[in-house]
Amino acid sequence: MLDLMRRKAQSPYLQATVVIIILVFIFWGVGTNQGNGPNIVASVNGDNISFEEYKRTYDRAYNQMREQFGGNIPASLLENLDIKNQVVEQLIQQALVHQGAQEMNILISKRELQDKILEMEAFKNQDRFDIKLYKEILAGSKMTEADFEASLRYDLLTTKVIATLSRFSSLAPGDVETRIAYDNEEIKFQYLKFNAEDFKKKVTVSDTDLAAYFGKNKDAYKTQPQLKIKYLSFLFEDDKDSIALSNEEISAYYNNNLDSYASPEMRDTRHILIKTAENASAEQVNAKRQQAEEVLAQLKTGKSFEALAKEYSEDSSASQGGKIGKIAWGQTVKPFEAAAFALKVGETSDVVKSRFGFHIIRVDAIEMPSVKKLEDVRGAIEATLKKDKAKNLTFKKANEAYEKLILSGSIDKYAQAEKTAIKETDFFSRQNPPKGPAGDMVIVNAAFQLKKGELSSLIEGTNGYFILFAEDSKESAVPALETVKKEVEKAYSSDRAKELAKEAAANVLAKLKDNGDIATLAKETAAKLNSSEFVSRTNLTSPDVPTPVINAALDLWEQQPLPEEIIAAGDSFYVVSFKEKKAADPQVIAEKEKEIADALKKENEARLFTAWLEFLRSRSEITINEQLL
C-alpha cells in the first residue's frame, strides 16, 4: 500500500483514497523490506541472532571502516569486503563459542568482568578508574555500556577457552631451536629490477588497441548513478528556540534523574604496592608478603608514608608518594576498596592482598556523598528538555506536512498551497552528496532507494525530518570512448608498460634457468645489477628492496638459487638470484628461546581454537535468513 501511495502521490487518483486512510511510516530508508517472517537473522542450535543485534554489530563495523576512509567507503571496496556476511559469521562464531564454553563449564562472572574494566588503562584518570571517562569513551565510540560489556565478556570467555584448550598443546623436542634457526638465518641475493615507467617510451597507441582495451575495461569507466531531488526539511534546530519550559518540568526532570547529579562518597588514598607475578610460586608470594610487612613495620616506627612509597612501591604512583587520588566504591578491586572504605582519615591499613600483590593503604581525606543543587544544573536540564521537545515538535510539524502533501497530490502543489519553498538539488551521486542538510548520508541513502517520480516516506535524519521526491535520475552507464579517451590512453599506456616490463623480466629469468649469467644479462638488458644486504625473516629490510622480493628471496638456497617466477612489487618486476647464506648466531638462538617458545605456544593455541570452532560448527544446526541481510 505504501509503495502504491508513493508512486501515485502525484496523480489525482489517490486523493479520494487518502481522505479515508493515510499511512505514515518513519524509518531509515525507503523501500526497506521488513519481511513477513520472524525478526531473526540467524539461528545457531536454536539460539537466535536478532536483526537488532545484527544491525548494531553491522553499524559498528561500517562506521569503523567509514572513519578509516575519511567518511566515505568506495562502493567497490564495500562490495568486495562483504561486511554483511562477515558480521553474520562473527555473530555465529560468538554463539558457537558461548555454547561450547557452556559445555566445558567455562563462565565469566560479573566480578571478573568488573575487575577487567577497572584495570583498563583507557578508562583511567590519574591511575584510577573514572566512570565519567568510561561513559564518554563509549559514547564517542557509539557503544552502549551493555554492548561494550557483552563484547568484553566474549573476549574474556575466548581467552578462558583458549587457556583450557592449551592444556592439550605441547611442543616437540627441537621445535623451538628449529624455528629460531629458520627465522634468523641470513641470506644475500642479487636482483634486477624492471620498472614499468622505463618502458612507457616503448608503448605505441593505435585506435584499434585503444578500442579493444576500452572494450575489456569499460566497466571501470562507468558513471556513478545520479539523482536529482526536491525535498522538504524540518530541522530540530529551527524549533529549539520556540520551546518554553516551566519550573515544574525542570524540577520534575531533576527529581527523576537525581542519580545523575549525585556524587558518591570519595576517599583520597595513597598506597604502597609490592607486586606479585600471576604465576608466582607460594614461596615467592610469601617473600613478597614479608617485604610488605617489613615496610609496614617501618611506617609504625613513624617513617614517612610518602618516602617509603617512593622507595619501595612498585606501582606507577610511587613517584607521587603513592598518591592514587580520589576513589569511589566500585572503582578498584574488591580487597583494596574494602580496606580503604574501612579506614578513618589519616589511618593506615594492615597489609592487604589483591591479585596485583600486597598493598598498604592510607586515607588522607573523605568527601561525603552529595547531590548537585538544581540551580547548578538548571542550564544542562533546560538544554536536554528543549532538545527532546524540539524533536517531538519537529516530528509533529513534519508529519502534518506529509499528510497535507499526500492530500495535495504533488510536492509542487503542496508548496503552492502552503506558500512553502521547496528545496532542490542538482544531480548528485552517493560519492558526491549535495551540500547542506540533504547531504546527510542517512538522507542520501534513502534518496537512492527511490525511483524517478517516487515520493519518500517521512525520513528521520541526523538533524531533522525530511520528505524527498526523486525529480530525475541518471543510471550508471558506460560513456562513449571519445568522452574518456585521455583517461583510457593513460591507463592503456600504463598497463602496456607493465606488460612489457613483466615480459622483459620473465625473459631474463628464463635465460638464467637455462644457465645464463645474471651479470651478462644485466648488460644486455641495460638493467642495473644490485646486491642486497644480509636479510632474515626477523629482519625484512634492505635499502630499496620491497618486502615481497625479500620474502621470495628467503626461500632460495645453494641448491635452488632462482625462484619459480618473477616477483611483482607495485609497477616493478624483479628477478632475484641467491648469493650467500649465514646460519643463525648461536647466541641469538639462546637469547630468543623463551620468546619463540611462547610464540609457538600461541600459534598452537590458535590452531586448536580454530579446530575446536570447526568441530562445533560441523555438528551444529545453523540457519541464516538471507532476506534480512
N, C-alpha and C positions, 0 to 999 in steps of 0.2 A: 504493500500500500504506500509506504513512504517513498519508494523509488518512483511509483506512478505519479505521486504528487510532485516530486522534483522535476520529472520530465515534462509534466503538463502544467506546471505553475504559470507558464507564460501564455496559456490559452484560456478562453472563456469557459471551456468545457468543465473545468474543475470547480469553478466558483460556487455553483449551487451545492455541490457535494461538500465543499469546505464549510459552508454555513452549518451543516449538520455535524461534521466531525473535523477537528484539527488535531493532527498528531505532531507533537514537537519533541524531538529527541536530542539529547546532548551527549556527545561522545567525542573522542579524539579526532577521528577522521570520518570520512564519508564512504559508504559502501562497505563498511566493516561487516563481515559475516559472523554473526553471533552463534550460528549453528543451532540445530534442534536437539542435539544430544546433551548429555551431562557436561558440566564445565570442567572436564578432566583432559589434560594434555597427554598424560601417560599413566600407566599403572604398572607397578613392579610387585609381583606376587600379591596383588590385592591392595598394596599401599598406593594411594592415588597421589599424583602430582597435579595440583590445581592450575588452572590458567593464570590465576593471580600470582602464584609462586613463580611460574614460568615467566610472566610478564615482568615482575620485579627483577628477576635474575637477568633477563634479556636486556632490560633498560640499563642496568648497571654495566653490563658488558658493552653495550652500544655506546653509552656515554663515555666510558673509559677510552674506547677506541676513538671516539669523536674528538676528545681532548688531545689525543696523541697526534691527530691530523689537523689540529688548529680549528676545529669546529665543523669541518666537512670531510666525510669519508667518501673517497671516489667510489662511484656506483659499481665499477668493475671489481674493485677490491672487496666491497661488501658482498657481492655475489660469490666471489671465489672463496671467501672465508666461511660462508655458510653459517653465520652466527646462530641462526635459529636452531639448526640441528646440533651445533656444538653445545648450546645451552641445554637442550633436551638430554643429550648424552651426559652432560655434567650432573644434571639432576637425577638421572637414572643411576649413575655411579654413586652419588651420595646415598640414595635409597638402598643400594646394594651393600654399601659399607655399614650403614646403620643396622641392616638386617643381619649381616654377617657378624658384626661385633656383638649384637644381642645374643646370637647363638653361642658365642665364646664367653658370654657373661662379662663383656667389657663395657663399662659405662663411664660417663663423665659427670661427676657430682656438681651441684651448684657451687660448692665451696671451691672446687678445683677451677671452675670457670672464673669465679670472682678473683681468686688469687692470681690467675694468669693476667687478667685485665689490670689488676693493681700493679703488677710488675712491668707492664709495657711502657717503655720509655716515651713513646709518642704522647701518652696521656699524663705525663708528669710535669709538674711545675715546681722548680726548686727541689728536685729529687723526691717529690711525693705526688701521689695520685691526685688529680684535680678533676672533680666531677664536672665542673663547668667546661673545662677544656675538652673533656671526653665528649660531651654533648655537642660542642661546637665543631669538633673534627668530624664527628659522624654526620652532623647536619651539612657540613661542607662537602662531604662525600655522598650526600643524598642517600644515606642509610639510616634506618631506624635502629634504636638500641636492640630491639628484638632480632632484626635481620643480622646485625653485626655479631651478636652473641650466638646466634644459631650457626653462623659461618665459623666462628672461633671454636664452638663446641665440636663442629665437624672436623676441623683441623686437629684439635686435641685427640679426638677419637681415632683419627687416621694415624696419628703418632703412636697411640697406645697399641693399635692393631699391628703396626709395623714392628714395634718392640716385641710383641708376643710372637709374631711370625719369625723374628730374627733368632729365636731360640733353636730353630731348625736350620740355621745357616752357619756354615763353618768354612774356613779357608783351608785348602790343601797345602801340605808342606811345599815350600818353594814358590807358592803363588806370589807372595809379596816381592821376593827378590827378582823373580822373572819380570814382574810388572815394572819395577823400578829400573831394571836394566833396559827394558824395552822403551820406556818413556824418556830415558836420559842418554841413550846412545846418540852420538852426534855424527852428522854427515856434511860433506861439502858436495856441491854439484855445479856443473856448468849449464848455461842456458842461453838460448837465442830467443829474442822477443820480436814478434811480428805484429806491429800496431796498425790498426785499420786506417788511421789518419795518414800513414805513409803511403797508402795505396789509392787514396782518393784521386790523385792526378792520373791514375791509370784507368779510371772509370769513364766510359763513354755512355751517353744517354741518348737513346733513339726513341721516337714516338711509339714504335712498336713495343719496345721494352717497357716504356712507361705505362702504356695501356695494359699490358699483361700484369705488371706489378700492381697497378691500381685495382685490377680485377680480382687479384688474390687477396688484397688487403683492404678492400673497400669498406668493410665494417669499422675499421679504425678511423675512418673519416666521417662516419655518420654524425649528423647533428643531434643534439640532445632534444628530447620532447620539450615543447614550449607551450606556455599558457598565458592567456590574457584574461584578467578577471575584473569584474565590478564587485564592489563589496561595501557593506556597512560595518562599521566598527563601533563598539560600545566599550570604552576603556574604563577600568576601575578607577584610575587616577582622576578622571573627569567628575566622578561622583563623590570623591572623598570629602571635598570641602563643603558639600551640602549636607553632611551628616551632623545632626545635633545630638548631643548626649546629655542625659540627665544625671544629676548627682546620684540618684538611686541606682541607675545602671552601672555607674562606675563603682559604687560601693558593693553592689552585688557581685560584680566580677572579681573585685578584690577579695571579698569574703569566700567566694567559691574557689579561689586559687591561692589561698594563704600559704600553702606548701611552697609555692614558687617564690615567695618573699621571705621565707623563714631561713634563718641561718642556724645550723646545729651547734651544739657545744664544741668548741675548738680548744685544742691543747697544744701549746707551744712547747715542742720537745727537742731534746738532744739525745744522741745515743753513741755508745762505743760498740762497734761490731767486730767480733772475732769470727771470721768466716770459716765455714766447713765445706768441703767439697761434697758433691752429690754422692760420689762413690767411695767416700771416706770409710775406713775400717773403724771398728769400735775403739781400738787403741788411739787412732788419730783423733776421733771425736772427743775422747776423754782428755787427750792432751790439750785440745783447744778449750775445753771447759775449764781445765786447770789454769790455762793462761788468762781466761776471763775472770776467774776467781781471784787471781793474783792482782789484776787491775782493780777489781772491786775493793780488795784489801787496802790498796794504796789510796783509793778515794776515802775510805773510812778513817784514814790517818790525817785527812784534811787536805790532801793534794788537789790541785785544780782539775775539775772535770774537763775543761776545755783543753788544758795542756796534755792530759792523758789521752784525750781523743786524738789530738794531733800526733801523738807518739805511737799509739797502739791501734787505733781504729783502722779497719780495712775497708771502710765504706768511703764513697766519694765525698761525704760530708766531713771527713776528717780534717781537711784544711780549714774548715769553718768552725773548728772546735766541736764537731759532732752535731752541729745545728741542722735539724730536719725542717723546722718551721712548724706552722700550724697544721694539725691533722684533725679530721672528724672521724667519728666511729664509722667503720667500714672502708676506710681508705688504706689501711695497712693490713698485714697478715694478722690472723686472729690472736696468736700468743702475744704479739707486740702490743696490739691495741688493748687487750685485756689488762696487761700490766700498766700501760700508760694511763688508762682511764681509772685505775685504782689508786693512783698517786695523788697527793696534795701538792700544791705549789712548793717548789724547792726540794721535794723529796726525790730520792734516787732508788731505783728498783734493785732487787737482787738480780742475779744472772738469769736471763730469760732465753729459752731455747726456741728458735724458729727454724724453718727449713733453710734459712740463709746462714745460720750459725748461732753464736751466743751474743746477746745484747745486754748492755747495761743502760738503763733509760733514766733520764731526768726530765721532770716537767717544770718549765720556767714560768708559765703563765696559763691561766684558764679563762676563756671567754664563754660566758653562759649563753644558752640558746636565746635567740632574739628574732623578732619579726619586723621587717621594714614598715614604717608608717605609710598610710595611704597617701599622704602628701608627697612623700619621696618617690612614689612610683606612679603617681597620677598620670604624668605625661606618657609613660610607656603604655599604661592601660588604655588611655584615650586613642593612641595610635593603633593598638590592636583591635579595639572595638570598631573604630572607623573603617579600618581595612576590611573587617568581616562584614560590616553593614553595607559598605560600598559595594562589595561583591554581590550581596543579595539584591541591592537596589539596581545595580548594573544588569544582573540577570533578569530582573523583572522588566526593565525597560527593553532589553534585547528580545525577550520572549514576546512582549506585546507587539514590538515592531515586526517580529517574524510572522505572527498571526495576521497582522494587517497586510503585510506583504503578500502572503498567500491569498488573502481575500481580494487584493487589488489586481492580481493576475500577472504582474511582472514587476521586476525591481525598478524599472523606469517609471511605471505608473504609480508605484508606491512613493517614489521620490517626488513626483509631481504633486501628488495628493497631500503629502506631509510636508512639502516645501523643505525637503532634506537633500543635502548634497551627497551624491553617490561618488565614492572614490573609485578610481580606475587605474589599473597598472598598464604598462606596456608589456610586450611579450617577455617572459622570464622563464628560466629553467630551474630545476632543483639546485643545480650547482651555482646559479647566479640569481638568487632570490631578489625580490624588489626591496627597496629601502623603506624604512618606517615600520609601523606595527604589523603590516601584512607580510613582512619578511621573517616573522617568527616561523621557525621550521615546523611547528605544530600546524600552523595555518597553511604553509606551503605544501606540506604532505597531504593535508586534507583537500586542498585545491586540486592536486594532481589525481585525486580519486574521482574527480568529476569529468564527465564528457561534455563536449561543446553543447551549450544550451541548457545545462543542468544547474539547478539551484541546490545549494548545500543545506544541511540541517543547521541548527544553531550550534556553533563550534566554540568551545572554551579554549582560548589560547593562553599564553603566559601572562598577557597584560589586559585581557578582556575577552568579550564575546564577539564573534564575527558571523556574518551571513555572506556567503560567497556565491557569485554567479559566473559560470565559465562563459565568457563572451566569445572567445575564439581559441583555437588550439592549432599547433603545428606538430605533426607526428615526426618521430625520428626518421631521417631519410638520408640516403646516400647522395651527396651532391654530384654535379657534373664534374668530370675530371678538370675541365678548364678553370673552374672556380677555385680549385685547390691545387693547381698544377705546381706552384712553387713548393708547397709543403711536400707533395708527392715526390718531386725531383730531389729534394733534400733527403728525404727518407730513403729513396731508391739508391742514391749515391752512397749514403752511409752504410746501408745493408750490403750493397755490392762490394764496397771496400772491405767490409768484414769478411765477405766470402773469399775475396782474393787473398787477404791476409791468412785466412784459415787454410786455403789451398796451398799457399807457399809453405806454411809451417808443416802441413801434412806431407808435402813432397820431401822436405828435408828429413823428417822422421823416417820416412820410408827408405831413403838413401842411407841413413845411419844404421837402420836394421839390416841393410844389405852391405854391412862392413864399411860404410862410409866414415870419413873423418870429420868430426864436428868443426875443427878449425878451418879445414879446406872448404867445407860447405858454407861456413860463415862468410868467407871471402867471396865465394861465388854468388851469394845472395845479397851481399852488402849489409848483412845483419851483423851487429856487434856481438862478439862472444864475451859473455860475462861469467864471473865466478862468484858464487855465494859465499857468505861467511859460514862457519860451523853452525848448524841448527839442530834442534831436537824437538821432541814432542812436548817438552815443557818450555821450549824457547823458540816459538814460531816466528822469529823476526830476523830479517836480513835486509839491508837497505835496498829499496826499490823492487823488492820481490813480494808479490801478493801472497797471502796465506794459502789460497788453493794450490799454488805452484809448490810451495814448501811442503804442504801435506802430501802431494803426489810424489815429490822427490824423496820423502822419508820412507817410502815403500821400496826404494831402489837399493841394490847392494851389488857386490862384485859380480855375482852370477846373473844378475838381472839389472844391467846398467841403464836400460831405457824403459820408459813407460809404454803401455799398450797404445795409448793415444796421446795426441797433443793436449795441452791444458789451456782452457779458456779462462780468462780473467778480464772482465769488462770488455773493452773493444780490442783486446790484445790476445794473441795466441802464443804459447810458449812450447819450445822443445827443450827438454832437460836431459842431462846425461850425468850419471853417477861419477864422482871424482874420488872421494876417500871417506873412510868411516873411523870413528873413535869410540871405543867401548865406554860405558858409563864409569865414572870415577867411583872406586870402592867407598871412598869417604861419603860421597853423595848417597850411595845405597844405604850406608849405616845411618846417616842423618835422617833420611826420609822414611825409614822403616815403619815407624808408628803412623805417620801421616798417610802413607799409602795403604797400610793395613786398615785404617779407619775408612778410607775412600772405597776400598774393595768391599768392606763390610756393608757400606751404604749401597753400593751397586747391587750386591746380593740381596739386600733387603728390598730394594726397588723391584728387582726381578721377581722375588717371592710375592710381593704385594700385587704386582701385575698378574701373576699366575693365579693368585687367590681370587682376584676380581674376575678373571676369565672363567674360573671354575664356578663362582657364584652365578655369573651370567648364563653359563651353559645349562644350568639346572633350573633357571628362573623362567617364569611366565611374564613376558614383558609385552605390553601393547602400547602403541603410540597413535594418538588421534591426529593424523596429518591435516585434517580440515581446520584445526585450531591454530596451526603454525602459520 
